[in-house]
């Protein structure tokens, strides 16, 4: 027998059955589609968050002085041998 999953929530069972009947597919297919949809939504939200962070970084960089942008952060973090200070 293949993989199994037990759903112990009555509302979830009823919703899956109702949607499966309305769509003319199995409950397994309904659950699979719901999971795929949730995963895709999560990926879209993650990408949007990354884009917001990148935009924030671009805006912050635009506000920095040329002197600040010219600083070499490695000089502050590492000694002449490449070891952390």
C-alpha positions in Angstrom: 0.0 0.0 0.0 1.2 3.6 -0.7 1.7 6.5 1.6 -1.1 7.2 4.1 -2.3 10.2 6.0 -5.1 10.2 8.6 -7.2 13.4 8.9 -8.6 13.6 12.4 -10.5 16.8 12.0 -14.2 16.3 11.1 -14.5 19.7 9.4 -11.5 18.9 7.2 -12.9 15.5 6.2 -16.3 17.1 5.4 -14.8 19.9 3.4 -12.6 17.5 1.4 -15.6 15.3 0.7 -17.8 18.2 -0.3 -15.2 19.7 -2.6 -14.2 16.3 -4.1 -17.8 15.7 -5.0 -18.4 19.1 -6.5 -15.2 18.8 -8.6 -15.7 15.2 -9.5 -12.3 14.1 -8.2 -11.0 12.1 -5.2 -10.5 13.5 -1.7 -6.8 12.8 -2.2 -6.8 15.0 -5.3 -8.6 17.8 -3.4 -6.0 17.7 -0.6 -3.1 17.6 -3.0 -4.4 20.6 -4.9 -5.0 22.5 -1.7 -1.4 21.8 -0.6 0.0 22.7 -3.9 -1.9 26.0 -3.8 -0.7 26.8 -0.3 2.9 26.0 -1.3 2.7 28.2 -4.4 1.2 31.1 -2.3 4.0 30.7 0.2 6.6 30.9 -2.5 5.0 34.0 -4.1 4.9 35.7 -0.6 8.5 34.8 0.0 9.6 36.2 -3.3 7.6 39.4 -2.6 9.3 39.7 0.8 12.7 39.3 -0.8 11.9 42.0 -3.3 10.8 44.4 -0.6 14.0 43.8 1.3 16.1 44.4 -1.8 14.2 47.6 -2.5 14.8 48.8 1.0 18.5 48.0 0.5 18.6 50.0 -2.7 16.9 53.0 -1.1 19.2 52.8 1.9 22.3 52.7 -0.4 21.0 55.7 -2.3 21.0 57.7 1.0 24.6 56.9 1.8 27.5 59.3 1.2 30.2 58.4 -1.3 32.6 58.2 1.7 30.5 55.6 3.4 30.1 53.6 0.2 33.9 53.7 -0.3 34.6 52.1 3.1 36.0 48.6 3.0 34.2 46.6 5.7 36.9 44.0 5.7 39.3 46.5 7.2 37.1 46.6 10.3 36.5 42.9 10.5 39.8 41.2 9.6 43.4 41.7 10.5 46.3 41.8 8.0 46.4 37.9 8.1 42.7 37.6 7.2 41.8 36.6 10.7 38.7 38.0 12.5 39.6 40.9 14.8 
